[in-house]
Amino acid sequence: MRILVDAMGGDNAPDQIALGAIQAAKDFGCEVVLVGRGEAILRALKDQGIETLPKGVEIANADDVVDMHDDPATVVKKKKDSSMVVGLNMLKEGGGDAFVSAGSTGALLTAATLVVKRIKGIRRAAMGPVIPTKTGGGAVLIDCGANAECTPEFLLQFAFMGSYYAEKVLGIENPRVALLNIGAEDSKGGELQKAVYPLLKQAGEAGAINFTGNIEARDVPLGGADVVVADGFSGNILLKGIEGTALFMASMMKDMFKKNVLTKLAALLCMDGVKAFKKKMDYRETGGTALIGLSKPVIKAHGSSDALAIRNALRYIHPDHHLQMAREFARELEEHGRIYGYRFRPEGELHGKPIDQYRGNCIEAKAFQVMMDNNLDFDVALYPYELVTYGETGQVCQNWMQYRLIKKYLE
């Protein structure tokens, strides 16, 4: 795995960016290419006591820098030699497997769209951070700032992309998809929410996604959905609100525990729980946010990222998820209009076998497997490769990944 890192992007570049990338190369065994001003990178590392580049780390020189004041629309044209544009071009040409930047969000999104390109059929790439939830699994918030103004079609695609991402990357089976709104009733919201709701409902009824309806902001951290669909403006407000609440609570807890000797003793007794809470709410532990919908993996790290955040942003990319996801997503969406996961389909024709040939701890589990395979028999199913049995609406599973998971559970 070869990861390209924008060493000049973010508030703490290049020293913290380079340190985090080097730590990631050591911890995760990946190759790292630091893209940026070579002399500045080496000088920053020397100041940290690192005289030579460790094994697996190299520098790709780029003389220019994209700063927060640059117009995103002109970055690719006017700053071709910047670390961001050079890195994205390297990604496009196969010089790396993924690109990470803590630089300007607008510039990164625009440059990635123009250089790396979107997956065919995707109208807008979106940011999909994973928000910590009470249930522990986290929820994908899509979008949270990449697209302030959206159409119903954009939000519908966000729902599909977020659902697939939650299933493939987070491992959530049949993820619950909800629309961020000011109320749970389907009549709530502005024109955009009212227009997209019936589209999401229709997709849910067709079995394409598991749409559960509207969700209010307060229910997101409580685990009310696995995927939260929003326009970038609303999503960003939700995200920043959660970040601010976490900082407020952490500050209040600190003041509370420092009050007197007894509270300090209490702090010692529950220190493990306090540390776990702080870690869960710390953006640095997540590291970065995937720009979902691009043809190759691009990760946006927080603008204030330090070495820990950059290290964890590189951990966030895994070849078994991002690279495979982009290829499969593109091919199956282009050919079939949805994701079936054909690579996970068992070889040959399926048919119900004698019940004693199935594995399982009880007769009911074995019987359920007989029913599944019988419904996908070529002589029974209407579209066996698409998991549709007799009758247009009789879909056995949403995709072959779900089929495999159900079988594994029953076994």
Secondary structure, DSSP 8 states (H G I E B T S, - for coil): -EEEEETT-STTTTHHHHHHHHHHHHHH--EEEEEE-HHHHHHHHHHTT--S--TTEEEEE--B---TTS-GGGHHHH-TTBHHHHHHHHHHTTS-SEEEE-S-HHHHHHHHHHHT-B-TT-S--EE--EE--TTSS-EEEE-SSS-SS--HHHHHHHHHHHHHHHHHTS--SS-EEEEE-SSSSTT-S-HHHHHHHHHHHHHHHTTSSEEEEEE-GGGTTTTS-SEEE--HHHHHHHHHHHHHHHHHHHHHHHHHHTSSHHHHHHHHHTHHHHHHHHHHH-HHHH-EEEEETBSS-EEEE-TT--HHHHHHHHHT--TTTHHHHHHHHHHHHHHHSS---GGGS-SS------GGGS--SSHHHHHHHHHHHHHT-TTT-SBGGGTB-SSTT-BS-SSHHHHHHHHHHH-
